[in-house]
Every structure is written in C-alpha cells, then in structure tokens.
Amino acid sequence: YVFPRLPLWFLPGTVVGMLLLTLLRTRLKHAGTALIAVTVAAAWLAAPRPNGELLISEDARLVGVWTGTGETSGYATNRLRPPAFVFDQWKPVLGLEAATAPRMLTETLPPAPDWRIGEEWTDVQTREAEAAFDRLTSAAQATRFVCIKQACVLKLSTGKLLITIDRSDLVGLACDRASIVVLAARTRMTACRSGATLFSQT
C-alpha cells in the first residue's frame, strides 16, 4: 500500500515526535513515540486531499493536467510516453492507471538560434514561429494537450491557456499567448513580461 498525499501537518508532527524521542532522557521521551503513532494514524485515517489540477515534474519535462474528462484517469500529459520513473511515482499517489496522450500536429518550428555566437532568427523565421504558435493555440483542447515538436498547449478549466515548451528561445512566444508557461530548461527569467506565470527547471 502507498500513502496518499499526506496532510501538511504530517511532517511537523513526526519531526517533533522524533526530537522528543531522541533528545529527552527521561520517560517523557515516550511522548515522542505516542506523538509519532498518533500522527501516522491520523494521516492514515484522514480524508484524502484532492489531487492537484496541475502537476509538474522536477525537470519540468512532464506536465499533467486534471481535465475531469480523461479516458481513464482524467489526467492529460504533454508526452506521448511519459518518463516511467516520474509517472510510476505519480500513479499510486494520485490513483492513476494511465493518462490521456497528446494529439500531435505536423507543424514545425525554425531551429533554435545559437545565442553563443549572437545568432538570431531572421524576420522570416520569426514570422514562421509566430504563425506556428498561433496555429497551435487555435487548436487547443480542454481534454488533452495538442503538441508540435518542442511545444504543447492545453485549454484550462478557466478558459485560459497552458503552454509547455522545451526551448528557452520560445519563452517570449509562449508568454504572449498563455497564462501559464512551463519551460523544460533553465532560464534566468523569473516571470513573463506579459504577466503570465512561468515555471522552469529547478
């Protein structure tokens, strides 16, 4: 059996219990044992916490969104084959069996410019990238991600867009079109200039 998502008070309760158990030299140390036992029992019997609507792996490569209408679990992911190590940890905690795979489009983006040598997109490449993102966002669905190579979009329950990208040079395009952007790369940016929420690799 795997514990569900633990209550916020579980960690403080067990830590205080361990401190009492290890630091006290009198019989009072058994209060720590009792506190740990009560905390574990209460966590076991507590009503399960609702699953989060948005799941992001530590490296930001795998994103899951609760759509409420998935084929089996109600979660849609931005990867055709979710990384097994991460997804296998999500499944027992969230009660997942599978997730709704993305719909793949044949749209392509210009190659990433090499910032190290000062390379930038040409005007033609910029327009191609903007057009590709516009077509991607216009195809957004609420029940599954719609993806092109290195970018995906999903319409959230609020009606706003979530975009996931694999390249840092696409942040501006994504931020201008979405309310939440997840970047599977490191960046010095901490927020989108448009006010959209930006998540990136830690």
C-alpha angles and dihedrals in degrees: 000000000000122000114245119232105313123234117258091248094056097086097045090047095052093042092053089047092052091048092052091047096050104034103043119080099192132071087276087082088078087069084073091056091050092048092051092048093049092047093050092045093048091049090049093051098038120109109265117261114245114259117256118256092224125043122186124182119227093257090044091232095113120053125178126190127192105233098170091221104066121140093251116349104018091238122118120199132200094228128075088213110027113213104269096219093057099034092049088058093049095049102068095038094049098032093244126161097173140337136230109268121225125260109243123218125198093231115127135203129219114263117271114267117242103246091187091072095036094256118163136181117271118239089258092052091047091053090047091052093047091049091049091052092046091053090046094051092045088057093052117137133196096220102050143008118267111211146187122186107299097001138068135180135199131180109234125219088259090060092249124119132254116200126190120196136182098204128066092214088067095059095097093051091047095045091053092056107034140054092216125035124187115195119196092206140061120272138172089225116103098183141011117259087228091061094252117142113257125203121183141165115301 
